[in-house]
């Protein structure tokens, strides 16, 4: 199993989770150099392979973690502390009964619960997302660029919207999930 966890000043999370059987590797997310050093020391003493990632902006961090996870064949485990239990319960409950619930961190919308599903997109989807991300704001222009009928383009954009990758308001625009999808496919 590959264990994914965040290093915090309360390192007991890491040590309690080392009790899990058959840990082949640990992926550590860190925002604190002191905790990084002590965690690195412990893992090296225990001879457990690890990858250390410094936390960055939200999208960049998600992409970096996802790219590493995409290379792994083993089962992945997420190690949390007991103080994370309430948040996990809320996310789990929302996923079961209100998947369109919006997620906020300090007032900034980060997406919706339903965005936490595996990406299921094609290379054609990526191409459309790239055009929308480059500033193509309406279906008419998009259909001309991709050499497709308005009806087909509208249907494809509707599918991207249903997947939470684009929003249609006054103009087409990428959602946070759409931006992440493009970054993952570079």
Rosetta blueprint (number, residue, H / E / L):
1 X L
2 X E
3 X E
4 X E
5 X E
6 X E
7 X E
8 X L
9 X L
10 X L
11 X L
12 X H
13 X H
14 X H
15 X H
16 X H
17 X H
18 X L
19 X L
20 X L
21 X L
22 X L
23 X L
24 X L
25 X E
26 X E
27 X E
28 X E
29 X E
30 X E
31 X L
32 X L
33 X H
34 X H
35 X H
36 X H
37 X H
38 X H
39 X H
40 X H
41 X H
42 X H
43 X H
44 X H
45 X H
46 X L
47 X L
48 X L
49 X E
50 X E
51 X E
52 X E
53 X E
54 X E
55 X L
56 X L
57 X L
58 X H
59 X H
60 X H
61 X H
62 X H
63 X H
64 X H
65 X H
66 X H
67 X H
68 X H
69 X H
70 X H
71 X L
72 X L
73 X L
74 X L
75 X L
76 X E
77 X E
78 X E
79 X L
80 X L
81 X L
82 X H
83 X H
84 X H
85 X H
86 X H
87 X H
88 X H
89 X H
90 X H
91 X H
92 X H
93 X H
94 X H
95 X H
96 X H
97 X H
98 X L
99 X L
100 X L
101 X L
102 X E
103 X E
104 X E
105 X E
106 X L
107 X L
108 X E
109 X E
110 X E
111 X E
112 X E
113 X H
114 X H
115 X H
116 X H
117 X L
118 X L
119 X L
120 X L
121 X L
122 X L
123 X H
124 X H
125 X H
126 X H
127 X H
128 X H
129 X H
130 X H
131 X H
132 X H
133 X H
134 X L
135 X L
136 X L
137 X L
138 X L
139 X H
140 X H
141 X H
142 X H
143 X H
144 X H
145 X H
146 X L
147 X L
148 X L
149 X L
150 X H
151 X H
152 X H
153 X H
154 X H
155 X H
156 X H
157 X H
158 X H
159 X H
160 X H
161 X H
162 X H
163 X L
164 X L
165 X L
166 X E
167 X E
168 X E
169 X L
170 X L
171 X L
172 X E
173 X E
174 X E
175 X L
176 X H
177 X H
178 X H
179 X H
180 X H
181 X H
182 X H
183 X H
184 X H
185 X L
186 X L
